[in-house]
Amino acid sequence: MRILFAASEFEDFVRVGGLASVSAALSRALKRNYDVRVILPGFPSVLKGLRATSRVAQCRRVGHFPAYSIVQGTSADGLPIYAIDCPQLYDRDGTPYGDRHGADWRDNDVRFALLASVGARLAAGQLDPNWRADVVHANDWQTALIPAYLAWMEAKVPSLLTIHNLAYQGLFSPETLQRIGAPQSAFQIDGVEFYGKVSFLKGGIYYANHLTTVSKTYATEITTPEQGCGLDGLLALRSREGRLSGILNGIDESWDPRSCSALVSPFGAGEWEGKQVNADHVRREFGLAVSEGPLFALVARLVHQKGIDLVAAAADTIVEAGGQIVVTGRGEPHLERALEDARRRHPESIAVALDFEDAKARRIFAGSDFTLMPSRFEPCGLSQMYAQRFGSLPIGYRTGGLSDTIVDGKTGFLFRRCSADGLIGAVCRAFATFGTKSRLHSMRKRAMAQPFGWDESARAYRTLYGTMARSKAA
């Protein structure tokens, strides 16, 4: 079976959030059974990173879509990749979505509609003369219009859309329809219209043959008004039709503390001296004082969704109880300032690195005793899985993927009230566990043994692909 996997981020070349990790790991897990090919925007890092490249198509300017070419190559380990070489849209300083100051690119509608349009044409066999897809798998709003373009083209290719975070929908003015070559008839409730705007994500939800999201709990939550972001009615309908599934993300095999090259001392379950060596290193690396108290990690995008304000509010309590906190990540300026203020109040107990490096994050997970994840909502979350694999017990709000991956009191701690007091209550439980080494070590062992690989998730996607392909054949 031939699968086209479409995304805006891919770990090997370009990363903003967890989508990059998931795209790279899932497509590789599926490659064991299928002819999987990935389509990406031609960001400079993508074009530079591809191996053995060739051009398979040259496309002229059409409407607001500039001229572009399709480059085919491979990742370092041989995964086939298609990239859209269009410097006018993708060769820019900043992130894939905005400039270096954090402002969205004003033509993001055209930039990601082109990605979706190319994905649809590639899947339908219109661009690479030697390949077409049996199923196309789109991810989030940036590629969500692939099912819509397939429908507008009347191409009979089954489509799957995975919603990684419903809060990001790709909303644009009605004028976008003309800019992206969409039919005016699509601007209605049974289409891409969403409260007077064009919603790329809604378009995908409406036109896709099947929807998945990244945990079973989140698949239920998004059908409710509280977490449905205005799309709960349509999502509830898809759920009743049997066209919405929750499939938990996994983490790749590199997250193994016994062999991870980023750690100063590899260790396995029960080898707590090795974990302590990593803790000592993290304290030195981040300028924290020598301490026998627990070390709390915060490895996250510093945004409201992640409950960063709750961590800032609880910071004094954690330090006064004998704990230390190490933070790495970037995000909203006011949340960065709140964490920096806490660091200034407690310079020997709180460290804040406003950046993200994978190796640094791995060392923090390996050296910490607990990982703070008080997300207000969390479709899946990866940090709580990374943390458990590295023996750092996660502390999270009972929502989404956190509910599905943290066993309260056994592999981490969950709290029911999303507030600073709720977080502090769970932190108090963590302190009590830290004071009882036999319980701490038992929880660590159980956390490190959790099966968070991609095998089960890939098996679920294989079942879906097979069902979709058979439906097309029928």
C-alpha positions as CSV (number, residue, x, y, z in Angstrom):
1,M,0.0,0.0,0.0
2,R,1.2,3.5,-0.9
3,I,0.8,6.1,1.8
4,L,1.4,9.9,1.4
5,F,2.2,11.5,4.7
6,A,1.8,15.2,4.7
7,A,3.1,17.6,7.4
8,S,4.6,21.0,7.9
9,E,7.3,19.8,10.3
10,F,9.6,16.9,10.4
11,E,12.2,16.2,13.1
12,D,15.1,15.6,10.7
13,F,14.7,19.0,9.1
14,V,12.4,21.5,10.8
15,R,10.9,21.5,14.3
16,V,8.6,23.9,16.2
17,G,6.7,21.5,18.4
18,G,5.7,17.9,18.9
19,L,4.3,17.5,15.4
20,A,7.9,17.2,14.1
21,S,8.7,14.3,16.4
22,V,5.4,12.5,15.6
23,S,5.7,13.0,11.8
24,A,9.2,11.5,11.8
25,A,8.6,8.6,14.1
26,L,5.2,7.6,12.8
27,S,6.1,7.7,9.1
28,R,9.2,5.5,9.9
29,A,7.1,3.1,11.9
30,L,4.7,2.7,9.0
31,K,7.5,2.3,6.5
32,R,8.1,-1.2,7.8
33,N,4.9,-2.3,6.1
34,Y,4.1,0.3,3.5
35,D,5.5,2.4,0.7
36,V,5.4,5.6,2.8
37,R,6.4,9.0,1.3
38,V,6.4,12.3,3.1
39,I,5.5,15.7,1.5
40,L,6.9,18.8,3.2
41,P,7.2,22.6,2.4
42,G,10.6,23.4,0.8
43,F,12.0,25.3,3.7
44,P,15.8,25.9,3.3
45,S,16.6,23.3,6.0
46,V,14.5,20.7,4.2
47,L,16.1,21.3,0.8
48,K,19.5,21.4,2.3
49,G,19.0,18.2,4.4
50,L,17.7,16.0,1.6
51,R,19.9,13.3,0.1
52,A,20.0,12.1,-3.6
53,T,17.6,14.7,-4.9
54,S,16.0,14.9,-8.3
55,R,13.2,17.1,-9.7
56,V,10.0,15.2,-10.6
57,A,7.8,18.1,-11.6
58,Q,7.9,21.7,-12.7
59,C,4.7,23.7,-12.2
60,R,3.9,27.1,-13.6
61,R,2.3,30.0,-11.7
62,V,-1.5,29.6,-11.2
63,G,-3.4,32.4,-9.6
64,H,-1.8,33.4,-6.3
65,F,0.3,30.2,-6.3
66,P,3.8,31.1,-7.6
67,A,5.7,28.7,-9.9
68,Y,7.4,25.9,-8.1
69,S,9.0,22.5,-8.6
70,I,8.8,19.2,-6.8
71,V,12.0,17.8,-5.4
72,Q,12.3,14.2,-4.5
73,G,15.0,12.9,-2.2
74,T,15.5,10.9,1.0
75,S,16.2,11.4,4.6
76,A,19.6,10.3,6.0
77,D,18.1,6.8,6.6
78,G,16.4,6.5,3.3
79,L,12.8,7.6,3.9
80,P,11.4,9.0,0.6
81,I,10.6,12.8,0.9
82,Y,9.0,15.2,-1.5
83,A,9.6,18.9,-1.0
84,I,8.0,21.9,-2.7
85,D,10.8,24.1,-3.9
86,C,9.1,27.5,-3.9
87,P,11.5,30.2,-2.5
88,Q,8.9,32.9,-2.8
89,L,6.8,31.2,-0.2
90,Y,9.2,29.2,1.9
91,D,12.7,30.7,1.9
92,R,12.4,33.2,4.8
93,D,14.0,34.0,8.1
94,G,12.0,33.0,11.1
95,T,9.8,29.9,11.9
96,P,7.7,27.9,9.4
97,Y,4.7,30.0,10.5
98,G,6.0,33.5,11.3
99,D,8.8,36.0,11.4
100,R,11.6,36.2,14.0
101,H,9.4,38.5,16.1
102,G,6.6,35.9,16.3
103,A,4.1,37.5,13.9
104,D,2.4,35.1,11.5
105,W,3.3,35.4,7.9
106,R,0.5,37.4,6.2
107,D,0.3,34.9,3.3
108,N,0.1,31.7,5.4
109,D,-3.1,30.9,3.6
110,V,-1.3,30.7,0.3
111,R,1.8,29.0,1.8
112,F,-0.1,26.1,3.3
113,A,-2.9,25.9,0.7
114,L,-0.1,25.3,-1.8
115,L,1.2,22.5,0.4
116,A,-2.3,21.0,0.6
117,S,-2.9,21.4,-3.1
118,V,0.4,19.7,-4.0
119,G,-0.3,17.0,-1.5
120,A,-3.7,16.3,-3.2
121,R,-2.2,16.4,-6.7
122,L,0.7,14.1,-5.7
123,A,-1.6,11.6,-4.1
124,A,-3.8,11.6,-7.2
125,G,-0.8,10.8,-9.4
126,Q,-0.7,14.2,-11.2
127,L,2.9,15.2,-10.3
128,D,5.1,12.2,-10.0
129,P,4.6,10.1,-13.1
130,N,5.9,7.0,-11.3
131,W,3.8,7.2,-8.1
132,R,0.4,7.8,-6.6
133,A,-1.1,7.2,-3.2
134,D,-3.6,4.6,-2.0
135,V,-4.3,6.7,1.1
136,V,-3.2,10.2,2.1
137,H,-2.6,11.1,5.7
138,A,-2.8,14.9,6.6
139,N,-1.8,16.4,9.9
140,D,-3.2,19.6,11.5
141,W,-4.5,22.7,9.8
142,Q,-1.4,23.2,7.6
143,T,-2.2,20.2,5.5
144,A,-5.9,19.8,6.4
145,L,-7.1,21.1,3.0
146,I,-5.7,18.0,1.3
147,P,-9.1,16.2,1.7
148,A,-10.9,19.3,0.4
149,Y,-8.7,19.6,-2.7
150,L,-9.2,15.9,-3.4
151,A,-13.0,16.5,-3.2
152,W,-12.8,19.6,-5.4
153,M,-10.7,17.7,-7.9
154,E,-13.1,14.7,-7.7
155,A,-10.1,12.5,-7.0
156,K,-11.1,9.2,-5.4
157,V,-8.1,9.0,-2.9
158,P,-9.1,8.1,0.7
159,S,-8.0,10.7,3.1
160,L,-7.2,10.7,6.9
161,L,-6.7,13.8,8.9
162,T,-5.0,13.7,12.3
163,I,-5.9,16.6,14.7
164,H,-2.9,17.2,16.9
165,N,-4.3,20.3,18.5
166,L,-7.8,21.6,17.8
167,A,-7.0,25.0,19.1
168,Y,-4.9,25.9,16.0
169,Q,-7.4,26.0,13.1
170,G,-5.9,28.1,10.3
171,L,-8.5,30.9,10.2
172,F,-8.5,33.4,7.3
173,S,-10.8,36.0,5.7
174,P,-13.3,35.0,3.1
175,E,-11.0,36.5,0.4
176,T,-8.8,33.5,1.0
177,L,-11.1,31.3,-1.1
178,Q,-10.1,33.1,-4.3
179,R,-6.4,33.3,-3.3
180,I,-6.2,29.5,-2.9
181,G,-8.3,28.5,-5.9
182,A,-11.1,27.0,-3.8
183,P,-14.7,27.0,-5.2
184,Q,-17.0,29.7,-3.8
185,S,-19.5,27.0,-3.1
186,A,-17.2,25.6,-0.3
187,F,-17.9,28.7,1.8
188,Q,-20.8,27.3,3.7
189,I,-21.4,25.3,6.9
190,D,-21.0,22.1,4.9
191,G,-17.5,23.1,3.9
192,V,-14.8,25.5,5.1
193,E,-16.9,28.3,6.5
194,F,-16.5,28.9,10.2
195,Y,-18.2,31.9,11.8
196,G,-17.7,34.1,8.7
197,K,-14.1,33.0,8.1
198,V,-12.3,30.2,6.2
199,S,-11.1,27.5,8.5
200,F,-8.5,25.2,7.0
201,L,-9.0,22.7,9.8
202,K,-12.8,22.6,9.5
203,G,-12.3,22.0,5.8
204,G,-10.3,18.9,6.6
205,I,-12.7,17.7,9.2
206,Y,-15.6,18.1,6.8
207,Y,-14.1,16.5,3.7
208,A,-11.8,13.8,5.2
209,N,-12.9,10.2,5.1
210,H,-11.7,9.6,8.6
211,L,-10.4,11.7,11.5
212,T,-8.0,10.7,14.3
213,T,-6.7,12.6,17.2
214,V,-3.7,11.8,19.4
215,S,-5.3,10.2,22.5
216,K,-8.6,8.4,23.3
217,T,-9.5,10.9,26.0
218,Y,-8.9,13.9,23.7
219,A,-11.1,12.3,21.0
220,T,-13.9,12.4,23.5
221,E,-13.1,15.9,24.9
222,I,-13.2,17.6,21.5
223,T,-16.8,16.5,21.0
224,T,-17.9,18.7,23.9
225,P,-18.5,22.5,24.0
226,E,-15.8,22.9,26.6
227,Q,-13.0,21.7,24.4
228,G,-14.5,21.5,21.0
229,C,-13.3,25.0,20.0
230,G,-16.6,25.7,18.2
231,L,-16.3,22.5,16.1
232,D,-17.8,20.1,18.7
233,G,-21.0,19.7,16.7
234,L,-19.3,18.5,13.6
235,L,-16.8,16.4,15.6
236,A,-19.6,14.8,17.6
237,L,-21.3,13.9,14.3
238,R,-18.2,12.3,13.0
239,S,-17.8,10.4,16.2
240,R,-21.4,9.0,15.9
241,E,-20.6,8.0,12.3
242,G,-17.7,6.0,13.5
243,R,-15.3,8.4,11.7
244,L,-13.3,9.8,14.6
245,S,-10.8,7.7,16.5
246,G,-8.3,8.4,19.3
247,I,-4.8,6.8,18.7
248,L,-2.2,7.7,21.2
249,N,1.2,9.0,20.0
250,G,4.4,7.2,20.9
251,I,8.0,8.1,21.3
252,D,10.9,6.8,19.3
253,E,13.5,4.2,20.4
254,S,16.2,6.9,21.1
255,W,14.5,7.7,24.4
256,D,16.3,5.0,26.2
257,P,18.4,6.1,29.2
258,R,20.6,3.0,28.9
259,S,22.0,4.1,25.6
260,C,21.2,7.9,25.1
261,S,24.4,9.6,24.1
262,A,23.2,13.0,25.5
263,L,23.4,11.7,29.1
264,V,26.6,12.0,31.1
265,S,25.9,8.6,32.7
266,P,23.6,6.1,31.1
267,F,21.4,4.2,33.5
268,G,18.6,1.7,33.6
269,A,15.7,1.0,36.0
270,G,17.2,0.4,39.5
271,E,20.5,2.0,38.6
272,W,19.8,5.1,40.7
273,E,23.4,6.0,41.1
274,G,23.6,6.7,37.4
275,K,20.5,8.9,37.6
276,Q,22.1,10.8,40.5
277,V,25.2,11.5,38.4
278,N,22.9,13.1,35.8
279,A,21.1,15.1,38.5
280,D,24.5,16.4,39.8
281,H,25.5,17.4,36.3
282,V,22.2,19.2,35.6
283,R,22.6,21.2,38.8
284,R,26.2,22.2,37.8
285,E,25.2,22.9,34.1
286,F,22.4,25.3,35.2
287,G,24.2,26.9,38.2
288,L,21.9,25.4,40.9
289,A,23.2,24.8,44.4
290,V,24.1,21.4,45.7
291,S,20.9,19.9,47.2
292,E,19.5,16.7,48.5
293,G,16.0,17.8,47.8
294,P,14.0,16.9,44.7
295,L,14.7,18.5,41.3
296,F,11.6,19.5,39.3
297,A,11.8,19.9,35.4
298,L,9.7,22.1,33.2
299,V,10.4,21.2,29.5
300,A,7.7,22.9,27.4
301,R,6.6,25.6,25.2
302,L,6.0,28.5,27.6
303,V,2.4,29.2,26.6
304,H,-0.9,29.6,28.4
305,Q,-2.1,26.1,27.3
306,K,0.8,24.5,29.2
307,G,-0.1,26.0,32.5
308,I,3.2,27.9,32.8
309,D,1.5,30.5,35.0
310,L,0.6,27.8,37.5
311,V,4.2,26.8,37.7
312,A,5.2,30.4,38.3
313,A,2.6,30.7,41.0
314,A,3.8,27.5,42.7
315,A,7.5,28.2,42.4
316,D,8.0,29.8,45.8
317,T,6.2,27.0,47.5
318,I,8.4,24.4,45.8
319,V,11.6,26.2,46.8
320,E,10.5,26.8,50.3
321,A,9.8,23.1,50.7
322,G,13.3,22.3,49.6
323,G,12.9,21.7,45.9
324,Q,14.6,23.1,42.9
325,I,13.3,23.8,39.4
326,V,15.0,23.8,36.0
327,V,13.2,25.2,33.0
328,T,13.9,25.1,29.3
329,G,11.7,26.4,26.5
330,R,10.5,29.5,24.8
331,G,7.1,31.1,24.4
332,E,4.9,34.0,25.4
333,P,7.0,37.0,26.7
334,H,4.9,37.5,29.9
335,L,5.3,33.9,30.9
336,E,9.0,34.0,30.2
337,R,9.2,37.1,32.4
338,A,7.3,35.4,35.2
339,L,9.7,32.5,35.3
340,E,12.7,34.8,35.1
341,D,11.3,36.8,38.1
342,A,11.0,33.5,40.0
343,R,14.7,32.8,39.1
344,R,15.8,36.2,40.4
345,R,14.0,35.5,43.7
346,H,15.7,32.1,44.0
347,P,18.9,32.1,41.9
348,E,20.3,29.0,43.6
349,S,17.1,27.0,43.3
350,I,15.5,28.0,40.0
351,A,17.3,27.9,36.6
352,V,15.6,29.2,33.4
353,A,17.0,28.6,29.9
354,L,14.9,30.4,27.3
355,D,15.8,28.1,24.5
356,F,15.4,24.5,23.5
357,E,18.0,21.9,22.6
358,D,17.1,18.2,22.4
359,A,20.3,17.0,24.2
360,K,19.8,19.5,27.0
361,A,16.1,18.4,27.4
362,R,17.2,14.8,27.6
363,R,19.7,15.6,30.4
364,I,17.1,17.5,32.3
365,F,14.6,14.5,32.1
366,A,17.4,12.2,33.2
367,G,18.5,14.3,36.1
368,S,15.1,15.4,37.4
369,D,13.0,13.6,39.9
370,F,9.7,15.1,38.7
371,T,8.4,16.8,35.6
372,L,5.8,19.6,35.8
373,M,3.0,19.3,33.1
374,P,0.0,21.3,34.4
375,S,-1.4,21.7,30.9
376,R,-5.0,23.2,30.7
377,F,-5.6,20.8,27.8
378,E,-3.2,18.3,26.3
379,P,-4.2,16.4,23.2
380,C,-1.5,13.9,23.7
381,G,1.7,15.3,25.1
382,L,5.1,13.8,24.7
383,S,7.1,15.2,27.6
384,Q,5.3,13.1,30.1
385,M,6.3,10.0,28.1
386,Y,9.9,11.2,27.8
387,A,10.0,11.9,31.5
388,Q,8.7,8.5,32.5
389,R,11.1,6.7,30.3
390,F,14.0,8.6,32.0
391,G,12.7,8.0,35.5
392,S,11.2,11.5,36.1
393,L,7.7,11.2,37.5
394,P,5.3,13.6,35.7
395,I,2.9,15.8,37.6
396,G,-0.1,16.8,35.3
397,Y,-3.6,18.0,35.2
398,R,-6.1,15.2,34.5
399,T,-6.8,15.9,30.8
400,G,-6.3,14.5,27.3
401,G,-3.2,12.4,26.8
402,L,-2.0,13.0,30.3
403,S,-4.9,11.0,31.6
404,D,-4.1,8.2,29.2
405,T,-0.4,8.0,29.9
406,I,0.1,8.8,33.6
407,V,-1.1,6.2,36.2
408,D,-1.9,8.4,39.2
409,G,0.1,7.4,42.2
410,K,2.0,4.7,40.3
411,T,3.9,6.3,37.4
412,G,3.2,10.0,38.3
413,F,0.6,12.3,39.8
414,L,-2.6,13.8,38.4
415,F,-4.7,16.6,39.8
416,R,-8.3,17.4,39.1
417,R,-8.6,21.2,39.6
418,C,-6.6,23.2,37.1
419,S,-5.3,25.8,39.4
420,A,-2.1,26.7,41.3
421,D,-3.6,25.1,44.4
422,G,-4.4,21.9,42.4
423,L,-0.8,21.8,41.2
424,I,0.6,22.4,44.7
425,G,-1.5,19.6,46.1
426,A,0.1,17.2,43.6
427,V,3.5,18.6,44.3
428,C,3.0,17.9,48.0
429,R,2.2,14.3,47.1
430,A,5.5,14.2,45.1
431,F,7.5,15.6,48.0
432,A,6.0,12.8,50.3
433,T,7.0,10.2,47.7
434,F,10.5,11.6,47.4
435,G,10.8,11.2,51.2
436,T,10.0,7.5,51.0
437,K,12.7,6.0,48.8
438,S,11.2,2.6,48.4
439,R,8.0,4.1,47.0
440,L,10.0,6.6,44.8
441,H,12.1,3.8,43.3
442,S,9.0,1.6,42.8
443,M,7.2,4.3,40.9
444,R,10.3,5.1,38.8
445,K,10.7,1.4,37.8
446,R,7.0,1.2,36.8
447,A,7.2,4.5,34.9
448,M,10.4,3.5,33.0
449,A,8.7,0.2,32.0
450,Q,5.7,1.9,30.3
451,P,5.2,0.7,26.7
452,F,5.3,4.1,24.9
453,G,6.7,2.9,21.6
454,W,5.1,3.3,18.2
455,D,4.2,-0.4,17.5
456,E,0.7,-0.3,18.9
457,S,-0.1,3.1,17.3
458,A,1.3,2.1,14.0
459,R,-0.9,-1.1,14.1
460,A,-4.0,1.0,14.7
461,Y,-3.1,3.3,11.7
462,R,-2.5,0.2,9.6
463,T,-6.0,-1.1,10.4
464,L,-7.5,2.3,9.5
465,Y,-5.6,2.5,6.2
466,G,-6.7,-1.0,5.3
467,T,-10.3,-0.2,6.0
468,M,-10.2,3.1,4.0
469,A,-8.5,1.4,1.0
470,R,-11.1,-1.4,1.0
471,S,-13.9,1.1,1.1
472,K,-12.4,2.8,-2.0
473,A,-12.2,-0.5,-3.8
474,A,-15.8,-1.3,-2.9
